[in-house]
Amino acid sequence: MLLLPAIDLKAGRCVRLLQGDFSESTFYSSDPVETARGFQADGARWIHVVDLDAAEGRGADNLPVIERIRSALSCRLQV
């Protein structure tokens, strides 16, 4: 079994939605790159990244954040 840690991005920050509700989110980190580095340091071979703004069809463009994560890591990303 392969477990993938996930980073959910909303306005460039790591969050989790409450039961999929875009208006109800919990903030976890303002530095997704450091969060991803921590996952990799803990042994993750893959990291799942979700751009919640893109999924919602509006909001900030998280592509630059995803590019920074990609360039900082050697593990694979599922975006």
PDB file with one MODEL, atoms N, CA, C and O in Angstrom:
MODEL        1
ATOM      1  N   MET A   1       0.840  -1.165   0.000  1.00  0.00           N
ATOM      2  CA  MET A   1       0.000   0.000   0.000  1.00  0.00           C
ATOM      3  C   MET A   1       0.895   1.240   0.000  1.00  0.00           C
ATOM      4  O   MET A   1       1.912   1.291   0.691  1.00  0.00           O
ATOM      5  N   LEU A   2       0.501   2.217  -0.774  1.00  0.00           N
ATOM      6  CA  LEU A   2       1.222   3.482  -0.859  1.00  0.00           C
ATOM      7  C   LEU A   2       0.300   4.584  -0.354  1.00  0.00           C
ATOM      8  O   LEU A   2      -0.769   4.813  -0.920  1.00  0.00           O
ATOM      9  N   LEU A   3       0.714   5.264   0.706  1.00  0.00           N
ATOM     10  CA  LEU A   3      -0.057   6.385   1.240  1.00  0.00           C
ATOM     11  C   LEU A   3       0.547   7.685   0.748  1.00  0.00           C
ATOM     12  O   LEU A   3       1.765   7.862   0.775  1.00  0.00           O
ATOM     13  N   LEU A   4      -0.306   8.596   0.296  1.00  0.00           N
ATOM     14  CA  LEU A   4       0.150   9.890  -0.199  1.00  0.00           C
ATOM     15  C   LEU A   4      -0.316  10.989   0.745  1.00  0.00           C
ATOM     16  O   LEU A   4      -1.520  11.187   0.914  1.00  0.00           O
ATOM     17  N   PRO A   5       0.631  11.715   1.371  1.00  0.00           N
ATOM     18  CA  PRO A   5       0.208  12.885   2.139  1.00  0.00           C
ATOM     19  C   PRO A   5      -0.327  13.928   1.177  1.00  0.00           C
ATOM     20  O   PRO A   5       0.082  13.985   0.017  1.00  0.00           O
ATOM     21  N   ALA A   6      -1.246  14.757   1.665  1.00  0.00           N
ATOM     22  CA  ALA A   6      -1.894  15.735   0.789  1.00  0.00           C
ATOM     23  C   ALA A   6      -1.676  17.152   1.284  1.00  0.00           C
ATOM     24  O   ALA A   6      -1.634  17.419   2.485  1.00  0.00           O
ATOM     25  N   ILE A   7      -1.541  18.044   0.327  1.00  0.00           N
ATOM     26  CA  ILE A   7      -1.499  19.479   0.590  1.00  0.00           C
ATOM     27  C   ILE A   7      -2.640  20.102  -0.203  1.00  0.00           C
ATOM     28  O   ILE A   7      -2.660  20.046  -1.433  1.00  0.00           O
ATOM     29  N   ASP A   8      -3.582  20.692   0.507  1.00  0.00           N
ATOM     30  CA  ASP A   8      -4.692  21.404  -0.127  1.00  0.00           C
ATOM     31  C   ASP A   8      -4.362  22.893  -0.096  1.00  0.00           C
ATOM     32  O   ASP A   8      -4.129  23.462   0.970  1.00  0.00           O
ATOM     33  N   LEU A   9      -4.344  23.515  -1.264  1.00  0.00           N
ATOM     34  CA  LEU A   9      -3.967  24.930  -1.385  1.00  0.00           C
ATOM     35  C   LEU A   9      -5.184  25.808  -1.595  1.00  0.00           C
ATOM     36  O   LEU A   9      -6.027  25.539  -2.451  1.00  0.00           O
ATOM     37  N   LYS A  10      -5.260  26.855  -0.805  1.00  0.00           N
ATOM     38  CA  LYS A  10      -6.290  27.875  -0.992  1.00  0.00           C
ATOM     39  C   LYS A  10      -5.614  29.216  -0.742  1.00  0.00           C
ATOM     40  O   LYS A  10      -5.124  29.479   0.357  1.00  0.00           O
ATOM     41  N   ALA A  11      -5.591  30.058  -1.764  1.00  0.00           N
ATOM     42  CA  ALA A  11      -4.913  31.370  -1.689  1.00  0.00           C
ATOM     43  C   ALA A  11      -3.460  31.213  -1.257  1.00  0.00           C
ATOM     44  O   ALA A  11      -2.944  32.029  -0.493  1.00  0.00           O
ATOM     45  N   GLY A  12      -2.798  30.161  -1.749  1.00  0.00           N
ATOM     46  CA  GLY A  12      -1.383  29.959  -1.485  1.00  0.00           C
ATOM     47  C   GLY A  12      -1.044  29.386  -0.128  1.00  0.00           C
ATOM     48  O   GLY A  12       0.132  29.288   0.224  1.00  0.00           O
ATOM     49  N   ARG A  13      -2.055  29.004   0.647  1.00  0.00           N
ATOM     50  CA  ARG A  13      -1.828  28.479   1.991  1.00  0.00           C
ATOM     51  C   ARG A  13      -2.352  27.056   2.106  1.00  0.00           C
ATOM     52  O   ARG A  13      -3.247  26.656   1.361  1.00  0.00           O
ATOM     53  N   CYS A  14      -1.798  26.295   3.036  1.00  0.00           N
ATOM     54  CA  CYS A  14      -2.247  24.930   3.298  1.00  0.00           C
ATOM     55  C   CYS A  14      -3.480  24.975   4.193  1.00  0.00           C
ATOM     56  O   CYS A  14      -3.453  25.548   5.283  1.00  0.00           O
ATOM     57  N   VAL A  15      -4.559  24.362   3.715  1.00  0.00           N
ATOM     58  CA  VAL A  15      -5.820  24.338   4.464  1.00  0.00           C
ATOM     59  C   VAL A  15      -6.448  22.952   4.362  1.00  0.00           C
ATOM     60  O   VAL A  15      -5.978  22.104   3.604  1.00  0.00           O
ATOM     61  N   ARG A  16      -7.496  22.732   5.118  1.00  0.00           N
ATOM     62  CA  ARG A  16      -8.389  21.580   4.972  1.00  0.00           C
ATOM     63  C   ARG A  16      -9.803  22.107   5.000  1.00  0.00           C
ATOM     64  O   ARG A  16     -10.149  22.943   5.835  1.00  0.00           O
ATOM     65  N   LEU A  17     -10.616  21.619   4.089  1.00  0.00           N
ATOM     66  CA  LEU A  17     -12.020  22.003   4.068  1.00  0.00           C
ATOM     67  C   LEU A  17     -12.791  21.176   5.086  1.00  0.00           C
ATOM     68  O   LEU A  17     -12.448  20.022   5.346  1.00  0.00           O
ATOM     69  N   LEU A  18     -13.820  21.761   5.651  1.00  0.00           N
ATOM     70  CA  LEU A  18     -14.703  21.032   6.554  1.00  0.00           C
ATOM     71  C   LEU A  18     -15.794  20.379   5.726  1.00  0.00           C
ATOM     72  O   LEU A  18     -16.676  21.058   5.201  1.00  0.00           O
ATOM     73  N   GLN A  19     -15.734  19.079   5.612  1.00  0.00           N
ATOM     74  CA  GLN A  19     -16.705  18.288   4.860  1.00  0.00           C
ATOM     75  C   GLN A  19     -16.911  18.810   3.441  1.00  0.00           C
ATOM     76  O   GLN A  19     -18.033  18.828   2.935  1.00  0.00           O
ATOM     77  N   GLY A  20     -15.823  19.234   2.803  1.00  0.00           N
ATOM     78  CA  GLY A  20     -15.874  19.680   1.417  1.00  0.00           C
ATOM     79  C   GLY A  20     -16.474  21.052   1.194  1.00  0.00           C
ATOM     80  O   GLY A  20     -16.700  21.446   0.050  1.00  0.00           O
ATOM     81  N   ASP A  21     -16.737  21.787   2.264  1.00  0.00           N
ATOM     82  CA  ASP A  21     -17.347  23.110   2.169  1.00  0.00           C
ATOM     83  C   ASP A  21     -16.256  24.161   1.950  1.00  0.00           C
ATOM     84  O   ASP A  21     -15.415  24.381   2.822  1.00  0.00           O
ATOM     85  N   PHE A  22     -16.275  24.813   0.773  1.00  0.00           N
ATOM     86  CA  PHE A  22     -15.251  25.802   0.436  1.00  0.00           C
ATOM     87  C   PHE A  22     -15.277  27.011   1.372  1.00  0.00           C
ATOM     88  O   PHE A  22     -14.265  27.701   1.505  1.00  0.00           O
ATOM     89  N   SER A  23     -16.391  27.277   2.010  1.00  0.00           N
ATOM     90  CA  SER A  23     -16.457  28.430   2.908  1.00  0.00           C
ATOM     91  C   SER A  23     -16.001  28.096   4.329  1.00  0.00           C
ATOM     92  O   SER A  23     -15.864  28.990   5.164  1.00  0.00           O
ATOM     93  N   GLU A  24     -15.767  26.812   4.603  1.00  0.00           N
ATOM     94  CA  GLU A  24     -15.338  26.373   5.934  1.00  0.00           C
ATOM     95  C   GLU A  24     -13.997  25.660   5.824  1.00  0.00           C
ATOM     96  O   GLU A  24     -13.946  24.475   5.496  1.00  0.00           O
ATOM     97  N   SER A  25     -12.909  26.381   6.099  1.00  0.00           N
ATOM     98  CA  SER A  25     -11.592  25.757   6.007  1.00  0.00           C
ATOM     99  C   SER A  25     -10.781  26.036   7.263  1.00  0.00           C
ATOM    100  O   SER A  25     -10.956  27.056   7.930  1.00  0.00           O
ATOM    101  N   THR A  26      -9.887  25.098   7.565  1.00  0.00           N
ATOM    102  CA  THR A  26      -8.967  25.229   8.681  1.00  0.00           C
ATOM    103  C   THR A  26      -7.587  25.515   8.110  1.00  0.00           C
ATOM    104  O   THR A  26      -7.103  24.785   7.245  1.00  0.00           O
ATOM    105  N   PHE A  27      -6.962  26.570   8.589  1.00  0.00           N
ATOM    106  CA  PHE A  27      -5.635  26.967   8.140  1.00  0.00           C
ATOM    107  C   PHE A  27      -4.578  26.129   8.853  1.00  0.00           C
ATOM    108  O   PHE A  27      -4.642  25.949  10.069  1.00  0.00           O
ATOM    109  N   TYR A  28      -3.597  25.611   8.090  1.00  0.00           N
ATOM    110  CA  TYR A  28      -2.522  24.817   8.677  1.00  0.00           C
ATOM    111  C   TYR A  28      -1.148  25.443   8.516  1.00  0.00           C
ATOM    112  O   TYR A  28      -0.333  25.372   9.436  1.00  0.00           O
ATOM    113  N   SER A  29      -0.873  26.047   7.386  1.00  0.00           N
ATOM    114  CA  SER A  29       0.467  26.603   7.169  1.00  0.00           C
ATOM    115  C   SER A  29       0.426  27.639   6.054  1.00  0.00           C
ATOM    116  O   SER A  29      -0.323  27.508   5.086  1.00  0.00           O
ATOM    117  N   SER A  30       1.243  28.666   6.212  1.00  0.00           N
ATOM    118  CA  SER A  30       1.369  29.659   5.141  1.00  0.00           C
ATOM    119  C   SER A  30       2.547  29.333   4.232  1.00  0.00           C
ATOM    120  O   SER A  30       2.829  30.077   3.293  1.00  0.00           O
ATOM    121  N   ASP A  31       3.242  28.221   4.502  1.00  0.00           N
ATOM    122  CA  ASP A  31       4.397  27.831   3.696  1.00  0.00           C
ATOM    123  C   ASP A  31       4.249  26.397   3.175  1.00  0.00           C
ATOM    124  O   ASP A  31       4.760  25.457   3.785  1.00  0.00           O
ATOM    125  N   PRO A  32       3.553  26.233   2.053  1.00  0.00           N
ATOM    126  CA  PRO A  32       3.350  24.901   1.496  1.00  0.00           C
ATOM    127  C   PRO A  32       4.650  24.194   1.122  1.00  0.00           C
ATOM    128  O   PRO A  32       4.718  22.965   1.165  1.00  0.00           O
ATOM    129  N   VAL A  33       5.676  24.951   0.757  1.00  0.00           N
ATOM    130  CA  VAL A  33       6.961  24.335   0.399  1.00  0.00           C
ATOM    131  C   VAL A  33       7.562  23.642   1.619  1.00  0.00           C
ATOM    132  O   VAL A  33       8.040  22.512   1.517  1.00  0.00           O
ATOM    133  N   GLU A  34       7.542  24.305   2.761  1.00  0.00           N
ATOM    134  CA  GLU A  34       8.073  23.686   3.979  1.00  0.00           C
ATOM    135  C   GLU A  34       7.228  22.484   4.400  1.00  0.00           C
ATOM    136  O   GLU A  34       7.762  21.490   4.891  1.00  0.00           O
ATOM    137  N   THR A  35       5.926  22.574   4.210  1.00  0.00           N
ATOM    138  CA  THR A  35       5.053  21.443   4.511  1.00  0.00           C
ATOM    139  C   THR A  35       5.437  20.250   3.639  1.00  0.00           C
ATOM    140  O   THR A  35       5.553  19.128   4.133  1.00  0.00           O
ATOM    141  N   ALA A  36       5.632  20.489   2.356  1.00  0.00           N
ATOM    142  CA  ALA A  36       6.025  19.422   1.432  1.00  0.00           C
ATOM    143  C   ALA A  36       7.399  18.868   1.785  1.00  0.00           C
ATOM    144  O   ALA A  36       7.605  17.655   1.747  1.00  0.00           O
ATOM    145  N   ARG A  37       8.326  19.732   2.123  1.00  0.00           N
ATOM    146  CA  ARG A  37       9.663  19.266   2.539  1.00  0.00           C
ATOM    147  C   ARG A  37       9.567  18.359   3.765  1.00  0.00           C
ATOM    148  O   ARG A  37      10.280  17.360   3.861  1.00  0.00           O
ATOM    149  N   GLY A  38       8.695  18.706   4.686  1.00  0.00           N
ATOM    150  CA  GLY A  38       8.498  17.870   5.869  1.00  0.00           C
ATOM    151  C   GLY A  38       7.970  16.499   5.510  1.00  0.00           C
ATOM    152  O   GLY A  38       8.425  15.496   6.060  1.00  0.00           O
ATOM    153  N   PHE A  39       7.003  16.439   4.584  1.00  0.00           N
ATOM    154  CA  PHE A  39       6.477  15.150   4.131  1.00  0.00           C
ATOM    155  C   PHE A  39       7.585  14.315   3.493  1.00  0.00           C
ATOM    156  O   PHE A  39       7.714  13.122   3.767  1.00  0.00           O
ATOM    157  N   GLN A  40       8.386  14.960   2.637  1.00  0.00           N
ATOM    158  CA  GLN A  40       9.472  14.244   1.981  1.00  0.00           C
ATOM    159  C   GLN A  40      10.499  13.762   3.012  1.00  0.00           C
ATOM    160  O   GLN A  40      10.977  12.632   2.924  1.00  0.00           O
ATOM    161  N   ALA A  41      10.833  14.597   3.972  1.00  0.00           N
ATOM    162  CA  ALA A  41      11.797  14.214   5.013  1.00  0.00           C
ATOM    163  C   ALA A  41      11.285  13.034   5.841  1.00  0.00           C
ATOM    164  O   ALA A  41      12.070  12.241   6.360  1.00  0.00           O
ATOM    165  N   ASP A  42       9.963  12.932   5.955  1.00  0.00           N
ATOM    166  CA  ASP A  42       9.356  11.819   6.690  1.00  0.00           C
ATOM    167  C   ASP A  42       9.236  10.549   5.846  1.00  0.00           C
ATOM    168  O   ASP A  42       8.717   9.536   6.314  1.00  0.00           O
ATOM    169  N   GLY A  43       9.719  10.606   4.598  1.00  0.00           N
ATOM    170  CA  GLY A  43       9.765   9.419   3.763  1.00  0.00           C
ATOM    171  C   GLY A  43       8.757   9.344   2.635  1.00  0.00           C
ATOM    172  O   GLY A  43       8.691   8.329   1.942  1.00  0.00           O
ATOM    173  N   ALA A  44       7.970  10.391   2.430  1.00  0.00           N
ATOM    174  CA  ALA A  44       6.983  10.364   1.344  1.00  0.00           C
ATOM    175  C   ALA A  44       7.685  10.265  -0.006  1.00  0.00           C
ATOM    176  O   ALA A  44       8.631  11.003  -0.282  1.00  0.00           O
ATOM    177  N   ARG A  45       7.213   9.345  -0.839  1.00  0.00           N
ATOM    178  CA  ARG A  45       7.732   9.228  -2.208  1.00  0.00           C
ATOM    179  C   ARG A  45       6.860   9.990  -3.191  1.00  0.00           C
ATOM    180  O   ARG A  45       7.308  10.343  -4.282  1.00  0.00           O
ATOM    181  N   TRP A  46       5.614  10.244  -2.806  1.00  0.00           N
ATOM    182  CA  TRP A  46       4.649  11.011  -3.584  1.00  0.00           C
ATOM    183  C   TRP A  46       3.958  11.988  -2.634  1.00  0.00           C
ATOM    184  O   TRP A  46       3.793  11.695  -1.450  1.00  0.00           O
ATOM    185  N   ILE A  47       3.557  13.140  -3.149  1.00  0.00           N
ATOM    186  CA  ILE A  47       2.726  14.079  -2.405  1.00  0.00           C
ATOM    187  C   ILE A  47       1.570  14.489  -3.314  1.00  0.00           C
ATOM    188  O   ILE A  47       1.774  14.847  -4.474  1.00  0.00           O
ATOM    189  N   HIS A  48       0.373  14.433  -2.778  1.00  0.00           N
ATOM    190  CA  HIS A  48      -0.844  14.806  -3.501  1.00  0.00           C
ATOM    191  C   HIS A  48      -1.122  16.286  -3.224  1.00  0.00           C
ATOM    192  O   HIS A  48      -1.266  16.680  -2.067  1.00  0.00           O
ATOM    193  N   VAL A  49      -1.199  17.100  -4.270  1.00  0.00           N
ATOM    194  CA  VAL A  49      -1.432  18.537  -4.130  1.00  0.00           C
ATOM    195  C   VAL A  49      -2.758  18.884  -4.808  1.00  0.00           C
ATOM    196  O   VAL A  49      -2.982  18.550  -5.972  1.00  0.00           O
ATOM    197  N   VAL A  50      -3.631  19.560  -4.059  1.00  0.00           N
ATOM    198  CA  VAL A  50      -4.937  19.958  -4.587  1.00  0.00           C
ATOM    199  C   VAL A  50      -5.016  21.473  -4.611  1.00  0.00           C
ATOM    200  O   VAL A  50      -4.829  22.122  -3.582  1.00  0.00           O
ATOM    201  N   ASP A  51      -5.289  22.038  -5.771  1.00  0.00           N
ATOM    202  CA  ASP A  51      -5.510  23.481  -5.904  1.00  0.00           C
ATOM    203  C   ASP A  51      -7.005  23.723  -5.721  1.00  0.00           C
ATOM    204  O   ASP A  51      -7.782  23.611  -6.669  1.00  0.00           O
ATOM    205  N   LEU A  52      -7.399  24.056  -4.494  1.00  0.00           N
ATOM    206  CA  LEU A  52      -8.815  24.249  -4.196  1.00  0.00           C
ATOM    207  C   LEU A  52      -9.400  25.445  -4.924  1.00  0.00           C
ATOM    208  O   LEU A  52     -10.579  25.439  -5.278  1.00  0.00           O
ATOM    209  N   ASP A  53      -8.587  26.474  -5.152  1.00  0.00           N
ATOM    210  CA  ASP A  53      -9.076  27.640  -5.892  1.00  0.00           C
ATOM    211  C   ASP A  53      -9.439  27.251  -7.329  1.00  0.00           C
ATOM    212  O   ASP A  53     -10.467  27.684  -7.851  1.00  0.00           O
ATOM    213  N   ALA A  54      -8.603  26.444  -7.957  1.00  0.00           N
ATOM    214  CA  ALA A  54      -8.901  25.979  -9.316  1.00  0.00           C
ATOM    215  C   ALA A  54     -10.119  25.055  -9.313  1.00  0.00           C
ATOM    216  O   ALA A  54     -10.954  25.111 -10.216  1.00  0.00           O
ATOM    217  N   ALA A  55     -10.211  24.205  -8.289  1.00  0.00           N
ATOM    218  CA  ALA A  55     -11.354  23.288  -8.201  1.00  0.00           C
ATOM    219  C   ALA A  55     -12.664  24.051  -8.040  1.00  0.00           C
ATOM    220  O   ALA A  55     -13.703  23.636  -8.554  1.00  0.00           O
ATOM    221  N   GLU A  56     -12.606  25.157  -7.331  1.00  0.00           N
ATOM    222  CA  GLU A  56     -13.795  25.983  -7.103  1.00  0.00           C
ATOM    223  C   GLU A  56     -14.110  26.859  -8.315  1.00  0.00           C
ATOM    224  O   GLU A  56     -15.228  27.354  -8.459  1.00  0.00           O
ATOM    225  N   GLY A  57     -13.116  27.045  -9.184  1.00  0.00           N
ATOM    226  CA  GLY A  57     -13.334  27.833 -10.387  1.00  0.00           C
ATOM    227  C   GLY A  57     -13.149  29.326 -10.202  1.00  0.00           C
ATOM    228  O   GLY A  57     -13.582  30.118 -11.039  1.00  0.00           O
ATOM    229  N   ARG A  58     -12.508  29.714  -9.108  1.00  0.00           N
ATOM    230  CA  ARG A  58     -12.225  31.133  -8.882  1.00  0.00           C
ATOM    231  C   ARG A  58     -11.131  31.264  -7.832  1.00  0.00           C
ATOM    232  O   ARG A  58     -10.672  30.272  -7.266  1.00  0.00           O
ATOM    233  N   GLY A  59     -10.727  32.487  -7.584  1.00  0.00           N
ATOM    234  CA  GLY A  59      -9.738  32.713  -6.537  1.00  0.00           C
ATOM    235  C   GLY A  59      -8.335  32.850  -7.077  1.00  0.00           C
ATOM    236  O   GLY A  59      -8.113  33.075  -8.267  1.00  0.00           O
ATOM    237  N   ALA A  60      -7.401  32.706  -6.166  1.00  0.00           N
ATOM    238  CA  ALA A  60      -5.980  32.894  -6.483  1.00  0.00           C
ATOM    239  C   ALA A  60      -5.470  31.791  -7.403  1.00  0.00           C
ATOM    240  O   ALA A  60      -6.011  30.685  -7.434  1.00  0.00           O
ATOM    241  N   ASP A  61      -4.437  32.109  -8.135  1.00  0.00           N
ATOM    242  CA  ASP A  61      -3.770  31.140  -8.998  1.00  0.00           C
ATOM    243  C   ASP A  61      -2.642  30.502  -8.191  1.00  0.00           C
ATOM    244  O   ASP A  61      -1.670  31.179  -7.856  1.00  0.00           O
ATOM    245  N   ASN A  62      -2.752  29.224  -7.878  1.00  0.00           N
ATOM    246  CA  ASN A  62      -1.759  28.528  -7.065  1.00  0.00           C
ATOM    247  C   ASN A  62      -0.654  27.874  -7.885  1.00  0.00           C
ATOM    248  O   ASN A  62       0.204  27.193  -7.324  1.00  0.00           O
ATOM    249  N   LEU A  63      -0.657  28.067  -9.200  1.00  0.00           N
ATOM    250  CA  LEU A  63       0.371  27.463 -10.032  1.00  0.00           C
ATOM    251  C   LEU A  63       1.785  27.862  -9.597  1.00  0.00           C
ATOM    252  O   LEU A  63       2.652  26.989  -9.557  1.00  0.00           O
ATOM    253  N   PRO A  64       2.070  29.128  -9.269  1.00  0.00           N
ATOM    254  CA  PRO A  64       3.415  29.460  -8.803  1.00  0.00           C
ATOM    255  C   PRO A  64       3.803  28.713  -7.520  1.00  0.00           C
ATOM    256  O   PRO A  64       4.961  28.333  -7.350  1.00  0.00           O
ATOM    257  N   VAL A  65       2.851  28.507  -6.633  1.00  0.00           N
ATOM    258  CA  VAL A  65       3.127  27.757  -5.404  1.00  0.00           C
ATOM    259  C   VAL A  65       3.452  26.312  -5.745  1.00  0.00           C
ATOM    260  O   VAL A  65       4.397  25.739  -5.202  1.00  0.00           O
ATOM    261  N   ILE A  66       2.676  25.726  -6.637  1.00  0.00           N
ATOM    262  CA  ILE A  66       2.912  24.337  -7.055  1.00  0.00           C
ATOM    263  C   ILE A  66       4.281  24.221  -7.726  1.00  0.00           C
ATOM    264  O   ILE A  66       4.996  23.243  -7.507  1.00  0.00           O
ATOM    265  N   GLU A  67       4.648  25.203  -8.536  1.00  0.00           N
ATOM    266  CA  GLU A  67       5.969  25.194  -9.178  1.00  0.00           C
ATOM    267  C   GLU A  67       7.087  25.282  -8.139  1.00  0.00           C
ATOM    268  O   GLU A  67       8.123  24.634  -8.292  1.00  0.00           O
ATOM    269  N   ARG A  68       6.888  26.083  -7.080  1.00  0.00           N
ATOM    270  CA  ARG A  68       7.904  26.173  -6.021  1.00  0.00           C
ATOM    271  C   ARG A  68       8.028  24.849  -5.264  1.00  0.00           C
ATOM    272  O   ARG A  68       9.129  24.430  -4.908  1.00  0.00           O
ATOM    273  N   ILE A  69       6.901  24.203  -5.027  1.00  0.00           N
ATOM    274  CA  ILE A  69       6.943  22.882  -4.377  1.00  0.00           C
ATOM    275  C   ILE A  69       7.721  21.918  -5.268  1.00  0.00           C
ATOM    276  O   ILE A  69       8.613  21.211  -4.799  1.00  0.00           O
ATOM    277  N   ARG A  70       7.378  21.894  -6.559  1.00  0.00           N
ATOM    278  CA  ARG A  70       8.030  20.975  -7.499  1.00  0.00           C
ATOM    279  C   ARG A  70       9.542  21.188  -7.518  1.00  0.00           C
ATOM    280  O   ARG A  70      10.303  20.221  -7.492  1.00  0.00           O
ATOM    281  N   SER A  71       9.979  22.434  -7.562  1.00  0.00           N
ATOM    282  CA  SER A  71      11.416  22.693  -7.676  1.00  0.00           C
ATOM    283  C   SER A  71      12.173  22.414  -6.376  1.00  0.00           C
ATOM    284  O   SER A  71      13.393  22.252  -6.400  1.00  0.00           O
ATOM    285  N   ALA A  72      11.474  22.357  -5.249  1.00  0.00           N
ATOM    286  CA  ALA A  72      12.125  22.153  -3.956  1.00  0.00           C
ATOM    287  C   ALA A  72      12.254  20.677  -3.579  1.00  0.00           C
ATOM    288  O   ALA A  72      12.968  20.345  -2.633  1.00  0.00           O
ATOM    289  N   LEU A  73      11.580  19.797  -4.296  1.00  0.00           N
ATOM    290  CA  LEU A  73      11.512  18.385  -3.894  1.00  0.00           C
ATOM    291  C   LEU A  73      12.077  17.452  -4.943  1.00  0.00           C
ATOM    292  O   LEU A  73      12.160  17.787  -6.125  1.00  0.00           O
ATOM    293  N   SER A  74      12.460  16.281  -4.487  1.00  0.00           N
ATOM    294  CA  SER A  74      12.887  15.237  -5.416  1.00  0.00           C
ATOM    295  C   SER A  74      11.835  14.144  -5.548  1.00  0.00           C
ATOM    296  O   SER A  74      11.917  13.324  -6.462  1.00  0.00           O
ATOM    297  N   CYS A  75      10.834  14.113  -4.644  1.00  0.00           N
ATOM    298  CA  CYS A  75       9.787  13.101  -4.757  1.00  0.00           C
ATOM    299  C   CYS A  75       8.780  13.528  -5.829  1.00  0.00           C
ATOM    300  O   CYS A  75       8.847  14.636  -6.360  1.00  0.00           O
ATOM    301  N   ARG A  76       7.856  12.629  -6.130  1.00  0.00           N
ATOM    302  CA  ARG A  76       6.865  12.912  -7.174  1.00  0.00           C
ATOM    303  C   ARG A  76       5.669  13.650  -6.608  1.00  0.00           C
ATOM    304  O   ARG A  76       5.345  13.536  -5.426  1.00  0.00           O
ATOM    305  N   LEU A  77       5.015  14.415  -7.484  1.00  0.00           N
ATOM    306  CA  LEU A  77       3.794  15.112  -7.115  1.00  0.00           C
ATOM    307  C   LEU A  77       2.640  14.591  -7.948  1.00  0.00           C
ATOM    308  O   LEU A  77       2.782  14.300  -9.136  1.00  0.00           O
ATOM    309  N   GLN A  78       1.510  14.483  -7.301  1.00  0.00           N
ATOM    310  CA  GLN A  78       0.239  14.226  -8.007  1.00  0.00           C
ATOM    311  C   GLN A  78      -0.582  15.483  -7.815  1.00  0.00           C
ATOM    312  O   GLN A  78      -0.971  15.799  -6.691  1.00  0.00           O
ATOM    313  N   VAL A  79      -0.856  16.207  -8.895  1.00  0.00           N
ATOM    314  CA  VAL A  79      -1.551  17.495  -8.789  1.00  0.00           C
ATOM    315  C   VAL A  79      -2.891  17.400  -9.472  1.00  0.00           C
ATOM    316  O   VAL A  79      -3.640  18.376  -9.500  1.00  0.00           O
TER     317      VAL A  79
ENDMDL
END
